[in-house]
Amino acid sequence: MSLRHYIFLKDVLKLALTAFGGPQAHIAMILKLMVEKRRYLTEKDLIELNALCQILPGPTSTQTLTAIGYRVGGANLAYLTLIVWITPTALFMTAVGLAMTYLTRHNISLHFLRFIQPIAVGFVAFAAYRISTKVIATKTSIFLMATSAIISYFFNSPWVFPALLLAGAFTTSLRFRKHPKEQNKKLNIDWRNFILFGAVLIFAAALGGATRWLPVRLFENFYRNGSLIFGGGQVLIPLMYTEFVEFKRYLTSQEFLSGYALAQAIPGPTFIFCTYIGTLAMRGYGFWGQMLGSFVATTGIFLPGTFLIFFIIRFWEELKKYRFIKASLEGINAVSSGMVCAAALLLFHPIESSALNIAVILITFGLLLRTKIPPYAVIFTGILAGVIIP
């Protein structure tokens, strides 16, 4: 690998250790570090990749970072990007799973993390502001952004997100004649990753049904969910609760909610919460059984999205040369901007509407807009304030 690739992986590790707030907030940090500081890609490229990943099932920010790694250094760097991105939080959530019996028995308070959510909302609001100012330039894009924001806000269903993106893409694609024709548009599609995506799903389901071995069944459960979930980690939570708490009873409600609270307070991908569930689901098999549960859950939830982004990213640049596709990107970008605006409002709802929380959101937004203070410093300051302020 070249020096540039090592620097890139160092930046990915920095994000893995400091990127709080879920996929919407992650985009703001990726924008700041990988676009503005390092210039691995343009803001437009980042927005297009993020919109593409939102159309696909799976963890959006993980797929976006993997796609950036592929653009910077090809397949090998993309694989390393995925590993570096998920490993720190996977290790942490495994440790949380191993320690949860102790935590629940002693009823340890998480009150000191109470400022993390309003800070995350400030991150999302900043991302919405930056993205909208960069990609909204026509009356059509303004209309699509506003419409998608309203629909995303009132109809927060996992199927709404891809439907809106496809509708926005179709709307602006009708004006493809405004774009000049380009030559050399031959597509070379490598179907291997798509075939792997389907084959693993079928094989895991068949093997789990035949053996009834819990690690295989867990892998199939998480792989299936990772293949079907659109809209990010927020959509994952109710599905996980229904399947693993209410139906299969691998966790108690208290264990689930306590682990979820901790997962919200750490950086990295929100899908990593599944690592914690897998760890607790295998507690009857001892320490090494829990480590196996952590591994199969993490692999299962991230693998389908990885297969899909590797399938599409290989011919994405050629695909964009088609006038129909190029015209559709305006709609995708506008709808994506609207979704981020809606996310800022939706994430505010669970937070107490106190003057202090509103002030934290506004201060976070102002710091990101007007200063060069790194995002992780804002997060750590929020944690420290939670410890000091009674």
Contacts in CASP RR format, 6 or more apart in sequence:
PFRMAT RR
TARGET T0000
AUTHOR 0000-0000-0000
METHOD contacts of the structure
MODEL  1
MSLRHYIFLKDVLKLALTAFGGPQAHIAMILKLMVEKRRYLTEKDLIELN
ALCQILPGPTSTQTLTAIGYRVGGANLAYLTLIVWITPTALFMTAVGLAM
TYLTRHNISLHFLRFIQPIAVGFVAFAAYRISTKVIATKTSIFLMATSAI
ISYFFNSPWVFPALLLAGAFTTSLRFRKHPKEQNKKLNIDWRNFILFGAV
LIFAAALGGATRWLPVRLFENFYRNGSLIFGGGQVLIPLMYTEFVEFKRY
LTSQEFLSGYALAQAIPGPTFIFCTYIGTLAMRGYGFWGQMLGSFVATTG
IFLPGTFLIFFIIRFWEELKKYRFIKASLEGINAVSSGMVCAAALLLFHP
IESSALNIAVILITFGLLLRTKIPPYAVIFTGILAGVIIP
1 76 0 8 1.000
1 77 0 8 1.000
4 72 0 8 1.000
5 72 0 8 1.000
5 73 0 8 1.000
5 77 0 8 1.000
7 38 0 8 1.000
8 38 0 8 1.000
8 40 0 8 1.000
8 69 0 8 1.000
8 72 0 8 1.000
8 73 0 8 1.000
8 77 0 8 1.000
8 81 0 8 1.000
9 77 0 8 1.000
9 80 0 8 1.000
9 81 0 8 1.000
9 84 0 8 1.000
11 33 0 8 1.000
11 34 0 8 1.000
11 38 0 8 1.000
12 65 0 8 1.000
12 69 0 8 1.000
12 81 0 8 1.000
12 84 0 8 1.000
12 85 0 8 1.000
13 84 0 8 1.000
13 88 0 8 1.000
14 33 0 8 1.000
14 376 0 8 1.000
15 26 0 8 1.000
15 29 0 8 1.000
15 30 0 8 1.000
15 33 0 8 1.000
15 65 0 8 1.000
15 85 0 8 1.000
15 267 0 8 1.000
15 268 0 8 1.000
16 84 0 8 1.000
16 85 0 8 1.000
16 86 0 8 1.000
16 87 0 8 1.000
16 88 0 8 1.000
16 89 0 8 1.000
16 267 0 8 1.000
16 268 0 8 1.000
17 88 0 8 1.000
17 267 0 8 1.000
17 376 0 8 1.000
18 29 0 8 1.000
18 267 0 8 1.000
18 374 0 8 1.000
18 375 0 8 1.000
18 376 0 8 1.000
18 379 0 8 1.000
19 25 0 8 1.000
19 26 0 8 1.000
19 29 0 8 1.000
19 30 0 8 1.000
19 61 0 8 1.000
19 267 0 8 1.000
19 268 0 8 1.000
19 375 0 8 1.000
20 116 0 8 1.000
20 119 0 8 1.000
20 120 0 8 1.000
20 123 0 8 1.000
20 265 0 8 1.000
20 266 0 8 1.000
20 267 0 8 1.000
20 268 0 8 1.000
20 375 0 8 1.000
20 376 0 8 1.000
20 379 0 8 1.000
21 116 0 8 1.000
21 120 0 8 1.000
21 123 0 8 1.000
21 124 0 8 1.000
21 264 0 8 1.000
21 270 0 8 1.000
22 61 0 8 1.000
22 120 0 8 1.000
22 233 0 8 1.000
22 268 0 8 1.000
22 269 0 8 1.000
22 270 0 8 1.000
23 59 0 8 1.000
23 60 0 8 1.000
23 61 0 8 1.000
23 64 0 8 1.000
23 232 0 8 1.000
23 233 0 8 1.000
23 269 0 8 1.000
23 270 0 8 1.000
24 123 0 8 1.000
24 124 0 8 1.000
24 127 0 8 1.000
24 128 0 8 1.000
24 340 0 8 1.000
24 343 0 8 1.000
24 344 0 8 1.000
24 347 0 8 1.000
25 120 0 8 1.000
25 122 0 8 1.000
25 123 0 8 1.000
25 124 0 8 1.000
25 127 0 8 1.000
26 61 0 8 1.000
26 64 0 8 1.000
26 268 0 8 1.000
27 46 0 8 1.000
27 50 0 8 1.000
27 61 0 8 1.000
27 64 0 8 1.000
27 127 0 8 1.000
27 131 0 8 1.000
27 340 0 8 1.000
28 123 0 8 1.000
28 124 0 8 1.000
28 126 0 8 1.000
28 127 0 8 1.000
28 130 0 8 1.000
28 368 0 8 1.000
28 375 0 8 1.000
29 123 0 8 1.000
29 375 0 8 1.000
30 46 0 8 1.000
30 61 0 8 1.000
30 64 0 8 1.000
30 65 0 8 1.000
30 68 0 8 1.000
31 43 0 8 1.000
31 46 0 8 1.000
31 127 0 8 1.000
31 130 0 8 1.000
31 131 0 8 1.000
32 368 0 8 1.000
32 375 0 8 1.000
34 40 0 8 1.000
34 41 0 8 1.000
34 46 0 8 1.000
34 68 0 8 1.000
35 41 0 8 1.000
35 42 0 8 1.000
35 43 0 8 1.000
35 46 0 8 1.000
40 68 0 8 1.000
40 69 0 8 1.000
40 71 0 8 1.000
40 72 0 8 1.000
41 49 0 8 1.000
41 68 0 8 1.000
41 71 0 8 1.000
43 130 0 8 1.000
43 134 0 8 1.000
44 134 0 8 1.000
44 135 0 8 1.000
44 333 0 8 1.000
45 71 0 8 1.000
46 64 0 8 1.000
46 68 0 8 1.000
47 131 0 8 1.000
47 134 0 8 1.000
47 135 0 8 1.000
47 333 0 8 1.000
47 336 0 8 1.000
47 337 0 8 1.000
48 320 0 8 1.000
48 329 0 8 1.000
48 332 0 8 1.000
48 333 0 8 1.000
49 64 0 8 1.000
49 67 0 8 1.000
49 68 0 8 1.000
50 60 0 8 1.000
50 64 0 8 1.000
50 336 0 8 1.000
51 165 0 8 1.000
51 329 0 8 1.000
51 332 0 8 1.000
51 333 0 8 1.000
51 335 0 8 1.000
51 336 0 8 1.000
52 67 0 8 1.000
52 312 0 8 1.000
52 316 0 8 1.000
52 332 0 8 1.000
53 60 0 8 1.000
53 63 0 8 1.000
53 64 0 8 1.000
53 67 0 8 1.000
53 309 0 8 1.000
54 60 0 8 1.000
54 161 0 8 1.000
54 162 0 8 1.000
54 165 0 8 1.000
54 230 0 8 1.000
54 231 0 8 1.000
54 336 0 8 1.000
54 339 0 8 1.000
55 162 0 8 1.000
55 165 0 8 1.000
55 166 0 8 1.000
55 332 0 8 1.000
56 63 0 8 1.000
56 230 0 8 1.000
56 305 0 8 1.000
56 308 0 8 1.000
56 309 0 8 1.000
56 312 0 8 1.000
57 226 0 8 1.000
57 227 0 8 1.000
57 228 0 8 1.000
57 229 0 8 1.000
57 230 0 8 1.000
57 304 0 8 1.000
57 305 0 8 1.000
57 308 0 8 1.000
58 226 0 8 1.000
58 227 0 8 1.000
58 229 0 8 1.000
58 230 0 8 1.000
58 232 0 8 1.000
58 271 0 8 1.000
58 304 0 8 1.000
58 305 0 8 1.000
58 308 0 8 1.000
59 232 0 8 1.000
59 233 0 8 1.000
59 269 0 8 1.000
59 270 0 8 1.000
59 271 0 8 1.000
59 301 0 8 1.000
59 302 0 8 1.000
59 305 0 8 1.000
60 231 0 8 1.000
60 232 0 8 1.000
61 268 0 8 1.000
61 269 0 8 1.000
61 270 0 8 1.000
62 82 0 8 1.000
62 85 0 8 1.000
62 86 0 8 1.000
62 269 0 8 1.000
62 271 0 8 1.000
62 302 0 8 1.000
62 305 0 8 1.000
62 306 0 8 1.000
63 305 0 8 1.000
63 306 0 8 1.000
63 308 0 8 1.000
63 309 0 8 1.000
65 81 0 8 1.000
65 82 0 8 1.000
65 85 0 8 1.000
66 78 0 8 1.000
66 81 0 8 1.000
66 82 0 8 1.000
66 85 0 8 1.000
66 306 0 8 1.000
66 309 0 8 1.000
66 310 0 8 1.000
66 313 0 8 1.000
67 78 0 8 1.000
67 309 0 8 1.000
67 313 0 8 1.000
67 316 0 8 1.000
68 81 0 8 1.000
69 77 0 8 1.000
69 78 0 8 1.000
69 81 0 8 1.000
70 77 0 8 1.000
70 78 0 8 1.000
70 310 0 8 1.000
70 313 0 8 1.000
70 314 0 8 1.000
71 313 0 8 1.000
75 310 0 8 1.000
78 310 0 8 1.000
78 313 0 8 1.000
82 302 0 8 1.000
82 306 0 8 1.000
85 268 0 8 1.000
85 269 0 8 1.000
86 268 0 8 1.000
86 269 0 8 1.000
86 272 0 8 1.000
86 298 0 8 1.000
86 302 0 8 1.000
88 267 0 8 1.000
88 268 0 8 1.000
89 266 0 8 1.000
89 267 0 8 1.000
89 268 0 8 1.000
89 269 0 8 1.000
89 272 0 8 1.000
89 275 0 8 1.000
90 272 0 8 1.000
90 275 0 8 1.000
90 294 0 8 1.000
90 298 0 8 1.000
92 266 0 8 1.000
93 262 0 8 1.000
93 263 0 8 1.000
93 266 0 8 1.000
93 272 0 8 1.000
93 273 0 8 1.000
93 275 0 8 1.000
93 276 0 8 1.000
93 279 0 8 1.000
93 294 0 8 1.000
94 275 0 8 1.000
94 276 0 8 1.000
94 279 0 8 1.000
94 290 0 8 1.000
94 291 0 8 1.000
94 294 0 8 1.000
96 103 0 8 1.000
96 259 0 8 1.000
96 262 0 8 1.000
96 263 0 8 1.000
96 276 0 8 1.000
96 279 0 8 1.000
97 259 0 8 1.000
97 276 0 8 1.000
97 279 0 8 1.000
97 280 0 8 1.000
97 290 0 8 1.000
98 279 0 8 1.000
98 287 0 8 1.000
98 290 0 8 1.000
100 255 0 8 1.000
100 258 0 8 1.000
100 259 0 8 1.000
100 276 0 8 1.000
100 280 0 8 1.000
101 283 0 8 1.000
103 258 0 8 1.000
104 252 0 8 1.000
104 254 0 8 1.000
104 255 0 8 1.000
104 258 0 8 1.000
110 258 0 8 1.000
110 261 0 8 1.000
110 262 0 8 1.000
110 265 0 8 1.000
111 386 0 8 1.000
112 383 0 8 1.000
112 386 0 8 1.000
112 387 0 8 1.000
113 261 0 8 1.000
113 264 0 8 1.000
113 265 0 8 1.000
113 383 0 8 1.000
113 386 0 8 1.000
114 386 0 8 1.000
115 357 0 8 1.000
115 360 0 8 1.000
115 382 0 8 1.000
115 383 0 8 1.000
115 385 0 8 1.000
115 386 0 8 1.000
116 264 0 8 1.000
116 265 0 8 1.000
116 379 0 8 1.000
116 382 0 8 1.000
116 383 0 8 1.000
117 264 0 8 1.000
117 347 0 8 1.000
117 350 0 8 1.000
117 351 0 8 1.000
117 357 0 8 1.000
118 348 0 8 1.000
118 351 0 8 1.000
118 357 0 8 1.000
118 358 0 8 1.000
118 360 0 8 1.000
118 361 0 8 1.000
118 364 0 8 1.000
119 360 0 8 1.000
119 361 0 8 1.000
119 364 0 8 1.000
119 378 0 8 1.000
119 379 0 8 1.000
119 382 0 8 1.000
120 264 0 8 1.000
120 347 0 8 1.000
121 344 0 8 1.000
121 347 0 8 1.000
121 348 0 8 1.000
121 351 0 8 1.000
121 361 0 8 1.000
121 364 0 8 1.000
122 344 0 8 1.000
122 361 0 8 1.000
122 362 0 8 1.000
122 364 0 8 1.000
122 365 0 8 1.000
122 368 0 8 1.000
123 364 0 8 1.000
123 368 0 8 1.000
123 375 0 8 1.000
124 340 0 8 1.000
124 343 0 8 1.000
124 344 0 8 1.000
124 347 0 8 1.000
125 344 0 8 1.000
125 361 0 8 1.000
125 365 0 8 1.000
126 364 0 8 1.000
126 365 0 8 1.000
126 366 0 8 1.000
126 368 0 8 1.000
126 369 0 8 1.000
127 340 0 8 1.000
128 337 0 8 1.000
128 338 0 8 1.000
128 340 0 8 1.000
128 341 0 8 1.000
128 343 0 8 1.000
128 344 0 8 1.000
129 365 0 8 1.000
129 369 0 8 1.000
131 333 0 8 1.000
131 336 0 8 1.000
131 337 0 8 1.000
131 340 0 8 1.000
132 145 0 8 1.000
132 337 0 8 1.000
132 338 0 8 1.000
132 340 0 8 1.000
132 341 0 8 1.000
135 141 0 8 1.000
135 330 0 8 1.000
135 333 0 8 1.000
135 334 0 8 1.000
135 336 0 8 1.000
135 337 0 8 1.000
136 142 0 8 1.000
136 145 0 8 1.000
136 334 0 8 1.000
136 337 0 8 1.000
138 330 0 8 1.000
140 171 0 8 1.000
140 172 0 8 1.000
140 330 0 8 1.000
140 331 0 8 1.000
140 334 0 8 1.000
141 172 0 8 1.000
141 330 0 8 1.000
141 331 0 8 1.000
141 333 0 8 1.000
141 334 0 8 1.000
142 334 0 8 1.000
144 168 0 8 1.000
144 171 0 8 1.000
144 172 0 8 1.000
144 331 0 8 1.000
144 334 0 8 1.000
144 335 0 8 1.000
145 334 0 8 1.000
145 335 0 8 1.000
145 337 0 8 1.000
145 338 0 8 1.000
145 341 0 8 1.000
146 338 0 8 1.000
148 164 0 8 1.000
148 168 0 8 1.000
148 334 0 8 1.000
148 335 0 8 1.000
148 336 0 8 1.000
148 337 0 8 1.000
148 338 0 8 1.000
148 339 0 8 1.000
148 342 0 8 1.000
149 338 0 8 1.000
149 339 0 8 1.000
149 341 0 8 1.000
149 342 0 8 1.000
150 342 0 8 1.000
151 160 0 8 1.000
151 164 0 8 1.000
152 160 0 8 1.000
152 161 0 8 1.000
152 164 0 8 1.000
152 338 0 8 1.000
152 339 0 8 1.000
152 342 0 8 1.000
152 343 0 8 1.000
152 346 0 8 1.000
153 342 0 8 1.000
153 345 0 8 1.000
153 346 0 8 1.000
156 346 0 8 1.000
158 229 0 8 1.000
158 230 0 8 1.000
158 231 0 8 1.000
158 235 0 8 1.000
159 230 0 8 1.000
161 230 0 8 1.000
161 231 0 8 1.000
161 339 0 8 1.000
162 230 0 8 1.000
164 335 0 8 1.000
164 339 0 8 1.000
165 332 0 8 1.000
165 335 0 8 1.000
165 336 0 8 1.000
167 335 0 8 1.000
168 328 0 8 1.000
168 331 0 8 1.000
168 332 0 8 1.000
168 334 0 8 1.000
168 335 0 8 1.000
169 328 0 8 1.000
169 329 0 8 1.000
169 331 0 8 1.000
169 332 0 8 1.000
169 335 0 8 1.000
170 328 0 8 1.000
171 331 0 8 1.000
172 327 0 8 1.000
172 328 0 8 1.000
172 329 0 8 1.000
172 330 0 8 1.000
172 331 0 8 1.000
172 334 0 8 1.000
173 324 0 8 1.000
173 325 0 8 1.000
173 327 0 8 1.000
173 328 0 8 1.000
174 327 0 8 1.000
175 327 0 8 1.000
176 323 0 8 1.000
176 324 0 8 1.000
176 326 0 8 1.000
176 327 0 8 1.000
177 323 0 8 1.000
178 327 0 8 1.000
179 323 0 8 1.000
179 326 0 8 1.000
179 327 0 8 1.000
180 323 0 8 1.000
181 323 0 8 1.000
182 321 0 8 1.000
182 323 0 8 1.000
184 321 0 8 1.000
185 318 0 8 1.000
185 321 0 8 1.000
185 322 0 8 1.000
186 318 0 8 1.000
187 315 0 8 1.000
187 318 0 8 1.000
187 319 0 8 1.000
188 315 0 8 1.000
188 318 0 8 1.000
189 314 0 8 1.000
189 315 0 8 1.000
190 311 0 8 1.000
190 314 0 8 1.000
190 315 0 8 1.000
191 311 0 8 1.000
192 311 0 8 1.000
193 307 0 8 1.000
193 308 0 8 1.000
193 310 0 8 1.000
193 311 0 8 1.000
194 307 0 8 1.000
194 308 0 8 1.000
194 311 0 8 1.000
196 307 0 8 1.000
197 227 0 8 1.000
197 304 0 8 1.000
197 305 0 8 1.000
197 307 0 8 1.000
197 308 0 8 1.000
197 311 0 8 1.000
198 307 0 8 1.000
200 223 0 8 1.000
200 303 0 8 1.000
200 304 0 8 1.000
200 307 0 8 1.000
201 223 0 8 1.000
201 224 0 8 1.000
201 227 0 8 1.000
201 304 0 8 1.000
204 216 0 8 1.000
204 219 0 8 1.000
204 220 0 8 1.000
204 223 0 8 1.000
205 220 0 8 1.000
205 224 0 8 1.000
207 216 0 8 1.000
207 220 0 8 1.000
208 216 0 8 1.000
208 217 0 8 1.000
208 220 0 8 1.000
209 217 0 8 1.000
214 281 0 8 1.000
214 282 0 8 1.000
214 285 0 8 1.000
215 282 0 8 1.000
215 289 0 8 1.000
215 292 0 8 1.000
215 293 0 8 1.000
215 296 0 8 1.000
216 296 0 8 1.000
218 278 0 8 1.000
218 281 0 8 1.000
218 282 0 8 1.000
218 293 0 8 1.000
218 296 0 8 1.000
218 297 0 8 1.000
219 296 0 8 1.000
219 297 0 8 1.000
219 299 0 8 1.000
219 300 0 8 1.000
221 243 0 8 1.000
221 244 0 8 1.000
222 274 0 8 1.000
222 278 0 8 1.000
222 296 0 8 1.000
222 297 0 8 1.000
222 299 0 8 1.000
222 300 0 8 1.000
222 301 0 8 1.000
223 300 0 8 1.000
223 301 0 8 1.000
223 303 0 8 1.000
223 304 0 8 1.000
225 236 0 8 1.000
225 239 0 8 1.000
225 240 0 8 1.000
225 243 0 8 1.000
225 274 0 8 1.000
225 301 0 8 1.000
226 271 0 8 1.000
226 300 0 8 1.000
226 301 0 8 1.000
226 304 0 8 1.000
226 305 0 8 1.000
227 304 0 8 1.000
227 305 0 8 1.000
229 235 0 8 1.000
229 236 0 8 1.000
229 239 0 8 1.000
232 270 0 8 1.000
232 271 0 8 1.000
233 270 0 8 1.000
233 271 0 8 1.000
233 273 0 8 1.000
234 270 0 8 1.000
236 270 0 8 1.000
236 271 0 8 1.000
236 273 0 8 1.000
236 274 0 8 1.000
237 260 0 8 1.000
237 273 0 8 1.000
240 256 0 8 1.000
240 273 0 8 1.000
240 274 0 8 1.000
240 277 0 8 1.000
241 256 0 8 1.000
244 250 0 8 1.000
244 251 0 8 1.000
244 256 0 8 1.000
244 277 0 8 1.000
244 281 0 8 1.000
245 251 0 8 1.000
245 252 0 8 1.000
245 253 0 8 1.000
245 256 0 8 1.000
248 281 0 8 1.000
250 277 0 8 1.000
250 278 0 8 1.000
250 280 0 8 1.000
250 281 0 8 1.000
251 277 0 8 1.000
251 280 0 8 1.000
251 281 0 8 1.000
255 280 0 8 1.000
256 277 0 8 1.000
259 273 0 8 1.000
259 276 0 8 1.000
260 273 0 8 1.000
262 276 0 8 1.000
263 270 0 8 1.000
263 272 0 8 1.000
263 273 0 8 1.000
263 276 0 8 1.000
264 270 0 8 1.000
265 383 0 8 1.000
267 376 0 8 1.000
267 379 0 8 1.000
269 302 0 8 1.000
271 301 0 8 1.000
271 302 0 8 1.000
272 298 0 8 1.000
274 297 0 8 1.000
274 298 0 8 1.000
274 300 0 8 1.000
274 301 0 8 1.000
275 294 0 8 1.000
275 297 0 8 1.000
275 298 0 8 1.000
277 297 0 8 1.000
278 290 0 8 1.000
278 293 0 8 1.000
278 294 0 8 1.000
278 296 0 8 1.000
278 297 0 8 1.000
279 290 0 8 1.000
279 291 0 8 1.000
279 293 0 8 1.000
279 294 0 8 1.000
279 297 0 8 1.000
280 290 0 8 1.000
281 293 0 8 1.000
281 297 0 8 1.000
282 289 0 8 1.000
282 290 0 8 1.000
282 292 0 8 1.000
282 293 0 8 1.000
282 294 0 8 1.000
283 290 0 8 1.000
285 292 0 8 1.000
319 325 0 8 1.000
320 326 0 8 1.000
320 329 0 8 1.000
348 361 0 8 1.000
351 357 0 8 1.000
360 382 0 8 1.000
364 378 0 8 1.000
367 373 0 8 1.000
367 378 0 8 1.000
368 375 0 8 1.000
368 378 0 8 1.000
END
